[in-house]
């Protein structure tokens, strides 16, 4: 699943015995562009992903470090670094 905002829906594939991985996307709840209600929603979805997902995917070493250091995240995290050539 893409982004921890989808963590509320993770129970659906789990009902069918599927492994659920969530790309943690970033620390949206820390960004100033969001309202207080949006920040609370994003923070709750981030927490919920620690409960509902089997694996948490980090697409940068900074996000993976956050996942490793944060005591809420008891799940195994996987680091995917996406490379692209500049054309």
C-alpha positions as CSV (number, residue, x, y, z in Angstrom):
1,X,0.0,0.0,0.0
2,X,1.2,3.5,-0.8
3,X,1.5,5.9,2.1
4,X,0.5,5.4,5.7
5,X,-2.8,7.2,5.0
6,X,-4.0,3.9,3.7
7,X,-3.2,2.0,6.9
8,X,-6.9,2.0,7.9
9,X,-7.6,-0.3,4.9
10,X,-4.8,-2.8,5.7
11,X,-7.2,-5.2,7.4
12,X,-8.9,-6.0,4.0
13,X,-5.9,-7.9,2.4
14,X,-5.0,-9.4,5.7
15,X,-8.5,-11.0,5.8
16,X,-7.4,-13.0,2.8
17,X,-4.0,-13.9,4.3
18,X,-2.0,-11.4,2.4
19,X,1.2,-9.8,3.7
20,X,0.8,-6.0,3.9
21,X,3.7,-3.6,3.3
22,X,3.3,0.2,3.6
23,X,5.6,2.8,2.1
24,X,5.9,5.2,5.0
25,X,6.2,8.1,2.5
26,X,7.5,10.8,4.8
27,X,6.7,12.7,8.0
28,X,3.6,14.4,6.8
29,X,2.4,15.2,10.3
30,X,5.4,17.4,10.8
31,X,4.9,19.6,7.7
32,X,3.7,23.1,8.3
33,X,1.4,23.1,5.3
34,X,-1.2,20.9,7.0
35,X,-3.9,22.0,9.4
36,X,-3.8,20.8,13.0
37,X,-6.6,18.3,12.2
38,X,-4.7,16.9,9.2
39,X,-1.6,16.6,11.3
40,X,-3.5,14.6,13.9
41,X,-4.9,12.4,11.2
42,X,-1.5,11.7,9.6
43,X,0.1,11.0,13.0
44,X,-2.7,8.6,13.8
45,X,-2.4,6.9,10.4
46,X,1.4,6.6,11.0
47,X,0.8,4.9,14.3
48,X,-2.0,2.7,12.9
49,X,0.4,1.5,10.2
50,X,2.7,0.1,13.0
51,X,-0.2,-2.1,14.0
52,X,-1.8,-3.1,10.7
53,X,1.2,-3.6,8.3
54,X,3.5,-6.6,8.3
55,X,6.4,-4.5,6.9
56,X,7.2,-0.8,6.7
57,X,9.0,0.4,3.6
58,X,11.3,3.4,3.7
59,X,12.3,5.1,0.5
60,X,15.1,7.1,2.0
61,X,17.8,6.3,4.7
62,X,16.4,9.2,6.8
63,X,12.9,7.6,7.0
64,X,14.4,4.2,7.8
65,X,16.5,5.8,10.6
66,X,13.3,7.4,11.9
67,X,11.6,3.9,11.8
68,X,14.5,2.2,13.6
69,X,14.9,4.9,16.3
70,X,11.2,5.4,17.0
71,X,10.1,2.9,19.7
72,X,6.5,2.7,18.3
73,X,7.8,0.9,15.2
74,X,8.3,-2.7,16.2
75,X,7.9,-3.9,12.6
76,X,10.8,-4.7,10.3
77,X,11.5,-1.9,7.9
78,X,12.8,-2.4,4.4
79,X,14.9,0.3,2.6
80,X,14.3,0.8,-1.1
81,X,16.4,3.4,-2.8
82,X,15.0,4.4,-6.1
83,X,17.6,5.5,-8.6
84,X,17.0,7.5,-11.7
85,X,19.3,8.9,-14.3
86,X,19.1,12.6,-15.0
87,X,18.3,13.0,-18.7
